């Protein structure tokens, strides 16, 4: 079989865990942080995992992760 192309934007945003979950960062953490409350900023620092419905699509985009 030929090699598959990896989606460049996806490889920068997603990682796979050892059990196969898709790990990602939260949105809303890059700019205009003054207007966001402390609890929201603290919550978005934590790791997020993609939902199972989206995980299958993401795994196709990063076949060699």
Buried (B, 14 or more C-beta within 10 A) or exposed (E): EEEEEEBEEBEEBBBBEEEEBBEBEEEEEEEEEEEEEEEEEEEBEEEEEBEEEEBEEBBEBBEEE
